Amino acid sequence: MKILITWVAWFVGSNLLTRLIEEWNEVAWIDNFVLWQKKFIEKHLNNTKFSFYELDLLDLEWIKDKFVWIELVVHLAANSDISKWAIQTDIDLQIWTIATYNVLESMRLNNVKQIIFSSSSAVYWIAKVKPTTEDSWPLLPISLYWASKLACEWLISAFSHNYWIQAWIYRFGNVIWRNSSHWAAYDFVNKLIKDNSNLLILGNWKQSKPYIYVDDLIDWMLHWYNNSSEELNYFNLSTTWNSNVDNIANSIIKHCKLDNVNITYSWWEQWWRWDVTLVELDTSKITSIWWVPKYNSNEAVTQWTLDIVNQIYFNQV
């Protein structure tokens, strides 16, 4: 099977690439490394099993020919700096919405009939019903980041309906582990490097979200690709449990082997204007099989924070 992955140097993409190569798929991929780093996929660069195109998805004329003979597109459009749109208002419009249109148009021109898309649970914003199901409504985003993600879903739905393209839309929870490079744990480690006696948490201890280990995420992505047959398939892809910021902070402190760290809070619960402080996802649709993730949310956080501490803290103190 010939698969094309976009934005492969993202930490989800790089881990997925490794899995697909191990399973003997013929893989091609497109990335321009504007947002992600080539080091994540360097070990595969000389592998004859895949083709690498360093191209910009915004350039339809250049990318469309790369979809010839492709059977499945895995479109992992992602922006690691989710607040950047506040200054550059068209960034998510460009790298998500317009890039996604170009991917879908390239698929149409080359008769490619399947796409997997990485969406986000952020499309629900502050959901009125918790745990939040895939069919919760209305979806009224408060950031350009989320609006662009939602626009991608709607474009995929329209292309799916009109051009007989089968689609899998996965609304991710917070994905963590290898090659991830931001979020609270990194902030906490860097603060403790500067001052190992005090830790300021922006917001309060109530902030709580589900975290999923990247290997579990990929297992689910591939399982439901192989076992769902609707024209448009869409799932919350996350763990059922949540972890709050205290779980993350205390795990970091424990793995740094620190005692008597004074934790304080800014006490502004929504510490940035477009933050969602409490996310609870209904995962009954995705878990309607015997398989369960290897790690629940707290266990994934423990693995993640241990990795970050070993990577950063003990190398810099």
C-alpha positions, 0 to 999 in steps of 0.5 A, spaced: 500 500 500 502 506 498 501 512 503 503 519 503 504 523 510 504 530 510 507 534 516 511 528 517 516 531 522 511 533 527 512 528 533 505 524 531 508 524 524 515 521 526 512 516 530 507 514 525 512 514 519 516 509 524 510 504 525 508 504 517 515 503 515 516 497 520 509 494 517 512 494 510 508 500 507 511 504 501 511 511 504 512 518 501 511 524 505 511 532 504 514 537 509 518 543 509 520 543 516 517 550 517 514 548 524 518 541 525 525 539 525 528 534 520 532 531 526 525 527 528 525 523 521 533 523 520 534 516 521 529 514 515 532 519 510 536 514 506 531 508 507 529 506 500 522 504 502 519 511 502 520 518 498 521 525 501 519 531 498 521 537 501 515 542 499 510 547 501 503 544 501 501 551 499 504 550 492 498 546 489 502 546 482 508 543 485 505 538 490 499 535 486 503 530 482 506 527 488 499 524 489 500 520 483 498 512 485 497 514 492 492 510 496 491 513 502 493 520 505 495 521 512 494 529 513 497 531 519 497 539 519 499 542 525 501 548 528 506 547 534 505 555 536 497 555 537 498 562 540 501 565 534 495 566 530 493 572 535 499 576 532 499 573 525 492 572 523 492 568 517 497 563 519 492 557 521 488 559 515 494 558 511 497 552 514 491 548 515 485 550 511 488 552 505 493 547 505 488 542 506 484 544 500 490 543 496 491 536 499 484 534 497 484 537 490 490 533 489 487 527 491 481 529 487 485 530 481 489 523 482 483 519 484 486 518 491 480 515 495 482 515 502 484 520 507 486 520 515 486 527 518 488 529 525 483 534 528 483 536 535 478 536 541 479 543 541 473 544 536 468 543 542 471 549 545 468 549 552 462 544 551 456 545 554 455 537 555 461 533 559 463 528 557 463 531 550 461 526 544 463 527 537 456 529 535 456 535 540 453 541 538 454 547 536 461 548 535 463 555 535 470 556 536 473 562 539 480 562 536 482 562 529 486 556 531 480 552 532 476 555 527 481 553 522 481 546 524 474 546 524 474 548 517 478 543 515 473 538 517 468 541 513 472 541 507 474 534 508 466 532 509 464 536 503 470 533 498 468 526 501 461 527 499 462 530 492 468 526 490 467 519 493 473 520 498 472 515 504 475 519 510 477 518 518 477 524 522 480 523 529 479 529 534 485 528 538 486 529 546 493 532 548 498 527 545 505 526 549 511 522 549 517 521 544 519 528 540 513 532 543 516 539 545 512 543 549 506 544 554 506 544 561 511 539 563 517 543 559 515 549 562 515 546 569 522 543 568 525 550 565 522 554 571 525 549 576 532 549 572 532 556 574 529 556 581 528 549 584 525 551 590 519 555 587 514 553 582 509 558 579 503 554 575 499 559 571 492 558 572 490 554 578 490 546 580 483 545 577 485 545 570 484 538 567 485 535 560 486 527 558 493 525 555 494 520 551 501 516 549 503 517 542 503 509 541 496 508 543 494 514 539 497 510 533 494 504 535 487 507 535 488 511 528 490 504 525 485 500 528 479 504 526 482 505 519 482 498 518 475 497 522 470 502 520 467 503 513 463 509 513 464 514 508 465 519 513 468 516 520 470 521 526 472 519 533 474 522 539 481 519 540 483 520 547 483 516 554 477 516 558 481 519 564 484 526 566 490 529 569 490 536 572 496 540 572 498 538 579 499 531 577 504 534 572 507 538 577 508 533 582 510 528 577 516 533 575 518 534 582 518 527 583 523 525 577 527 531 579 528 528 586 527 535 589 524 536 596 520 542 599 518 545 592 513 551 594 508 551 588 504 557 587 498 559 582 496 565 578 489 563 580 487 566 574 483 560 571 483 561 564 490 564 564 490 565 556 484 568 553 483 562 548 484 556 553 480 551 555 481 549 562 477 543 563 476 538 557 472 531 558 471 527 552 466 521 551 470 516 548 465 510 548 465 510 540 472 509 540 473 504 545 467 500 543 472 494 542 476 490 546 482 494 546 484 499 551 490 503 551 496 501 554 497 507 559 491 511 562 492 519 562 496 519 569 500 513 567 502 517 560 503 523 564 508 519 568 512 516 562 512 523 559 515 527 565 520 522 566 523 523 559 523 530 559 526 530 566 532 526 563 532 530 557 533 537 560 533 537 567 539 533 569 543 535 563 542 543 565 543 543 573 
